[in-house]
Amino acid sequence: MTRTVWRHVRLAFFLGGVGLHRLSAYRVDFALGAGAFLVRVGLQTAVVGLVFRQVPVVGGWNYHEVLFLLGFSLLPRGLDHLFTDQLWELGRKLVQRGEFYRYLIRPVNPLFSLLSERFFHPDGLGELAVGGVLVGWSGSALGLHLTPLQWAAAPFLVLCGALVHTAVKLLFASLSFWTVTSLPSMYAANQVSEFAAYPLDIYHPSLRALLTWVLPFAFTSYVPCVYLLTGATDLVLWLPVVTAGALALALAVWRRGVNAYEMTGS
């Protein structure tokens, strides 16, 4: 078991390096992608600033608390992006073009083989860096002092949030085994996840329920931030359960899909 884990870790670093080398051959494309990400985050931050020029508090959250939430939301998203971006290709074309079979004939787990084609995606590093800067700056402005328990829990909160993102992405990507392409549903779920970058208190109860218990993106940012900012543990105690449940469901659908896969002959 231990040897298998270390083998996959070594493969991850090797294949991640290969992927980075491949991306370096398209520097303009990478620069454009990085620029687009910075523009998007810059616009989000500017919009938050414009809102708080008019009102001091939104949904019980002040300016720096919302920036803390926005920055924290980028951390699990970036960690997920760093390792699972290839799932978009599964939803977009791999089943449709009959190309998924190559992951079934390799001497490693098919899911690992699929994900390894885009390990260490640079966009994920950008999200982690920008998220860390926003969290650090806004936390300093708030005079935030975490307890030792909160410091210890923070990496776990980010990891669980990333796994929730991965689980939702894997679930919708796996639908392509039956629908041939599932890109529209993946895109829709990704758009819904953007709501989690802002306080859930400003949304309608039905949307809050959707983001908490159906597509549980609230557990990627809002729930951890409430715990770190206030110490409230009402929902954060559910985080391991929700994460495990989301992963179990996604992996079950993935396995059923792999077993049902047939080449399209395109």
ZANU-354360 format. One record per residue (C-alpha): residue in one letter; residue number from 1; y, z, x. Coordinates in steps of 0.5 Angstrom, whole numbers, plus 500, padded with zeros to 3 digits. Example, Ala and Ser with C-alpha at 12.3 -4.5 7.8 and 13.67 -1.06 7.14 Angstrom:
+------+------+-----+-----+-----+
: resn : resi :  py :  pz :  px :
+------+------+-----+-----+-----+
:    a :    1 : 491 : 516 : 525 :
:    s :    2 : 498 : 514 : 527 :
+------+------+-----+-----+-----+
***
This chain:
+------+------+-----+-----+-----+
: resn : resi :  py :  pz :  px :
+------+------+-----+-----+-----+
:    m :    1 : 500 : 500 : 500 :
:    t :    2 : 505 : 502 : 505 :
:    r :    3 : 503 : 496 : 510 :
:    t :    4 : 504 : 491 : 504 :
:    v :    5 : 511 : 495 : 502 :
:    w :    6 : 513 : 494 : 510 :
:    r :    7 : 511 : 487 : 510 :
:    h :    8 : 515 : 485 : 504 :
:    v :    9 : 521 : 489 : 507 :
:    r :   10 : 521 : 484 : 513 :
:    l :   11 : 520 : 478 : 509 :
:    a :   12 : 526 : 480 : 505 :
:    f :   13 : 530 : 481 : 511 :
:    f :   14 : 527 : 474 : 514 :
:    l :   15 : 528 : 470 : 508 :
:    g :   16 : 535 : 473 : 507 :
:    g :   17 : 537 : 471 : 514 :
:    v :   18 : 535 : 464 : 512 :
:    g :   19 : 539 : 464 : 506 :
:    l :   20 : 545 : 466 : 509 :
:    h :   21 : 544 : 461 : 515 :
:    r :   22 : 543 : 455 : 509 :
:    l :   23 : 549 : 458 : 506 :
:    s :   24 : 553 : 457 : 512 :
:    a :   25 : 552 : 450 : 512 :
:    y :   26 : 557 : 449 : 506 :
:    r :   27 : 563 : 454 : 508 :
:    v :   28 : 568 : 450 : 503 :
:    d :   29 : 563 : 452 : 497 :
:    f :   30 : 562 : 459 : 500 :
:    a :   31 : 570 : 460 : 501 :
:    l :   32 : 571 : 457 : 494 :
:    g :   33 : 566 : 461 : 491 :
:    a :   34 : 569 : 468 : 494 :
:    g :   35 : 576 : 465 : 492 :
:    a :   36 : 574 : 465 : 485 :
:    f :   37 : 571 : 472 : 485 :
:    l :   38 : 577 : 475 : 488 :
:    v :   39 : 582 : 471 : 483 :
:    r :   40 : 578 : 474 : 477 :
:    v :   41 : 578 : 481 : 480 :
:    g :   42 : 585 : 480 : 481 :
:    l :   43 : 587 : 478 : 474 :
:    q :   44 : 583 : 484 : 471 :
:    t :   45 : 586 : 489 : 475 :
:    a :   46 : 593 : 485 : 473 :
:    v :   47 : 591 : 485 : 466 :
:    v :   48 : 590 : 493 : 466 :
:    g :   49 : 596 : 494 : 470 :
:    l :   50 : 600 : 490 : 464 :
:    v :   51 : 597 : 494 : 459 :
:    f :   52 : 599 : 501 : 462 :
:    r :   53 : 606 : 499 : 463 :
:    q :   54 : 606 : 499 : 455 :
:    v :   55 : 602 : 505 : 454 :
:    p :   56 : 600 : 511 : 458 :
:    v :   57 : 593 : 512 : 455 :
:    v :   58 : 588 : 507 : 452 :
:    g :   59 : 582 : 510 : 449 :
:    g :   60 : 583 : 517 : 452 :
:    w :   61 : 583 : 514 : 459 :
:    n :   62 : 589 : 513 : 464 :
:    y :   63 : 591 : 507 : 469 :
:    h :   64 : 587 : 510 : 475 :
:    e :   65 : 581 : 512 : 471 :
:    v :   66 : 580 : 505 : 468 :
:    l :   67 : 581 : 502 : 475 :
:    f :   68 : 575 : 507 : 477 :
:    l :   69 : 571 : 504 : 472 :
:    l :   70 : 573 : 497 : 473 :
:    g :   71 : 571 : 498 : 481 :
:    f :   72 : 565 : 502 : 479 :
:    s :   73 : 562 : 497 : 475 :
:    l :   74 : 562 : 492 : 481 :
:    l :   75 : 558 : 496 : 485 :
:    p :   76 : 551 : 496 : 481 :
:    r :   77 : 553 : 488 : 479 :
:    g :   78 : 554 : 487 : 486 :
:    l :   79 : 547 : 490 : 488 :
:    d :   80 : 544 : 486 : 483 :
:    h :   81 : 547 : 480 : 485 :
:    l :   82 : 545 : 481 : 492 :
:    f :   83 : 538 : 480 : 491 :
:    t :   84 : 537 : 477 : 484 :
:    d :   85 : 541 : 471 : 483 :
:    q :   86 : 536 : 466 : 484 :
:    l :   87 : 534 : 468 : 477 :
:    w :   88 : 539 : 464 : 474 :
:    e :   89 : 535 : 458 : 477 :
:    l :   90 : 529 : 460 : 473 :
:    g :   91 : 533 : 460 : 467 :
:    r :   92 : 537 : 454 : 468 :
:    k :   93 : 531 : 449 : 471 :
:    l :   94 : 525 : 451 : 474 :
:    v :   95 : 521 : 451 : 468 :
:    q :   96 : 524 : 445 : 465 :
:    r :   97 : 523 : 441 : 472 :
:    g :   98 : 516 : 443 : 473 :
:    e :   99 : 518 : 447 : 479 :
:    f :  100 : 516 : 454 : 478 :
:    y :  101 : 509 : 452 : 480 :
:    r :  102 : 510 : 453 : 487 :
:    y :  103 : 511 : 460 : 487 :
:    l :  104 : 504 : 461 : 484 :
:    i :  105 : 501 : 458 : 490 :
:    r :  106 : 505 : 462 : 495 :
:    p :  107 : 501 : 468 : 498 :
:    v :  108 : 506 : 473 : 496 :
:    n :  109 : 508 : 476 : 489 :
:    p :  110 : 511 : 470 : 485 :
:    l :  111 : 517 : 475 : 483 :
:    f :  112 : 518 : 477 : 490 :
:    s :  113 : 517 : 469 : 492 :
:    l :  114 : 522 : 467 : 487 :
:    l :  115 : 528 : 472 : 488 :
:    s :  116 : 527 : 471 : 496 :
:    e :  117 : 530 : 464 : 496 :
:    r :  118 : 537 : 467 : 495 :
:    f :  119 : 537 : 474 : 498 :
:    f :  120 : 543 : 477 : 501 :
:    h :  121 : 548 : 473 : 497 :
:    p :  122 : 555 : 473 : 500 :
:    d :  123 : 558 : 474 : 493 :
:    g :  124 : 554 : 481 : 492 :
:    l :  125 : 557 : 483 : 498 :
:    g :  126 : 564 : 481 : 496 :
:    e :  127 : 563 : 485 : 489 :
:    l :  128 : 560 : 491 : 493 :
:    a :  129 : 566 : 491 : 498 :
:    v :  130 : 572 : 490 : 492 :
:    g :  131 : 568 : 495 : 488 :
:    g :  132 : 568 : 500 : 494 :
:    v :  133 : 576 : 499 : 495 :
:    l :  134 : 578 : 500 : 488 :
:    v :  135 : 573 : 506 : 487 :
:    g :  136 : 576 : 509 : 493 :
:    w :  137 : 583 : 508 : 492 :
:    s :  138 : 583 : 510 : 484 :
:    g :  139 : 579 : 516 : 486 :
:    s :  140 : 584 : 518 : 491 :
:    a :  141 : 590 : 517 : 486 :
:    l :  142 : 586 : 521 : 481 :
:    g :  143 : 585 : 527 : 486 :
:    l :  144 : 578 : 526 : 485 :
:    h :  145 : 573 : 532 : 488 :
:    l :  146 : 566 : 531 : 487 :
:    t :  147 : 561 : 536 : 487 :
:    p :  148 : 555 : 536 : 492 :
:    l :  149 : 550 : 534 : 486 :
:    q :  150 : 555 : 528 : 484 :
:    w :  151 : 555 : 526 : 491 :
:    a :  152 : 548 : 526 : 491 :
:    a :  153 : 547 : 523 : 485 :
:    a :  154 : 552 : 517 : 486 :
:    p :  155 : 548 : 512 : 490 :
:    f :  156 : 542 : 513 : 485 :
:    l :  157 : 547 : 512 : 479 :
:    v :  158 : 549 : 505 : 482 :
:    l :  159 : 542 : 503 : 484 :
:    c :  160 : 540 : 505 : 476 :
:    g :  161 : 545 : 501 : 474 :
:    a :  162 : 543 : 495 : 479 :
:    l :  163 : 536 : 495 : 476 :
:    v :  164 : 539 : 495 : 469 :
:    h :  165 : 543 : 489 : 470 :
:    t :  166 : 536 : 486 : 474 :
:    a :  167 : 532 : 488 : 468 :
:    v :  168 : 536 : 484 : 463 :
:    k :  169 : 537 : 478 : 467 :
:    l :  170 : 530 : 478 : 468 :
:    l :  171 : 528 : 479 : 461 :
:    f :  172 : 533 : 473 : 459 :
:    a :  173 : 531 : 468 : 465 :
:    s :  174 : 523 : 469 : 463 :
:    l :  175 : 524 : 467 : 456 :
:    s :  176 : 525 : 460 : 459 :
:    f :  177 : 517 : 460 : 460 :
:    w :  178 : 517 : 459 : 452 :
:    t :  179 : 524 : 455 : 451 :
:    v :  180 : 524 : 451 : 457 :
:    t :  181 : 531 : 453 : 459 :
:    s :  182 : 534 : 460 : 457 :
:    l :  183 : 541 : 459 : 461 :
:    p :  184 : 545 : 460 : 454 :
:    s :  185 : 542 : 466 : 453 :
:    m :  186 : 543 : 469 : 460 :
:    y :  187 : 550 : 467 : 460 :
:    a :  188 : 551 : 470 : 453 :
:    a :  189 : 548 : 477 : 456 :
:    n :  190 : 552 : 476 : 462 :
:    q :  191 : 559 : 475 : 458 :
:    v :  192 : 557 : 482 : 454 :
:    s :  193 : 556 : 485 : 461 :
:    e :  194 : 563 : 484 : 462 :
:    f :  195 : 565 : 489 : 456 :
:    a :  196 : 562 : 495 : 460 :
:    a :  197 : 568 : 494 : 466 :
:    y :  198 : 572 : 498 : 461 :
:    p :  199 : 572 : 504 : 457 :
:    l :  200 : 567 : 504 : 451 :
:    d :  201 : 572 : 508 : 447 :
:    i :  202 : 576 : 502 : 445 :
:    y :  203 : 571 : 498 : 442 :
:    h :  204 : 568 : 498 : 435 :
:    p :  205 : 562 : 503 : 434 :
:    s :  206 : 557 : 497 : 433 :
:    l :  207 : 559 : 494 : 440 :
:    r :  208 : 558 : 501 : 443 :
:    a :  209 : 551 : 502 : 440 :
:    l :  210 : 550 : 494 : 443 :
:    l :  211 : 552 : 496 : 450 :
:    t :  212 : 548 : 503 : 450 :
:    w :  213 : 542 : 502 : 446 :
:    v :  214 : 540 : 494 : 446 :
:    l :  215 : 543 : 491 : 452 :
:    p :  216 : 544 : 498 : 456 :
:    f :  217 : 550 : 495 : 460 :
:    a :  218 : 554 : 502 : 458 :
:    f :  219 : 549 : 505 : 463 :
:    t :  220 : 551 : 501 : 469 :
:    s :  221 : 558 : 503 : 469 :
:    y :  222 : 561 : 507 : 463 :
:    v :  223 : 556 : 513 : 463 :
:    p :  224 : 556 : 514 : 470 :
:    c :  225 : 563 : 514 : 471 :
:    v :  226 : 564 : 519 : 465 :
:    y :  227 : 559 : 524 : 469 :
:    l :  228 : 563 : 523 : 476 :
:    l :  229 : 570 : 524 : 472 :
:    t :  230 : 568 : 529 : 468 :
:    g :  231 : 562 : 532 : 469 :
:    a :  232 : 559 : 531 : 462 :
:    t :  233 : 551 : 530 : 462 :
:    d :  234 : 550 : 528 : 455 :
:    l :  235 : 548 : 521 : 456 :
:    v :  236 : 547 : 520 : 464 :
:    l :  237 : 541 : 524 : 463 :
:    w :  238 : 538 : 518 : 459 :
:    l :  239 : 540 : 514 : 465 :
:    p :  240 : 533 : 514 : 468 :
:    v :  241 : 529 : 513 : 462 :
:    v :  242 : 533 : 507 : 460 :
:    t :  243 : 532 : 504 : 467 :
:    a :  244 : 525 : 505 : 467 :
:    g :  245 : 524 : 502 : 459 :
:    a :  246 : 529 : 496 : 461 :
:    l :  247 : 525 : 494 : 467 :
:    a :  248 : 518 : 496 : 464 :
:    l :  249 : 520 : 491 : 458 :
:    a :  250 : 523 : 486 : 463 :
:    l :  251 : 517 : 486 : 467 :
:    a :  252 : 512 : 485 : 461 :
:    v :  253 : 515 : 479 : 458 :
:    w :  254 : 515 : 476 : 465 :
:    r :  255 : 508 : 477 : 466 :
:    r :  256 : 507 : 474 : 459 :
:    g :  257 : 511 : 468 : 461 :
:    v :  258 : 508 : 467 : 468 :
:    n :  259 : 501 : 467 : 464 :
:    a :  260 : 503 : 462 : 459 :
:    y :  261 : 507 : 458 : 464 :
:    e :  262 : 504 : 450 : 464 :
:    m :  263 : 508 : 445 : 468 :
:    t :  264 : 512 : 440 : 464 :
:    g :  265 : 510 : 434 : 467 :
:    s :  266 : 517 : 432 : 468 :
+------+------+-----+-----+-----+
***
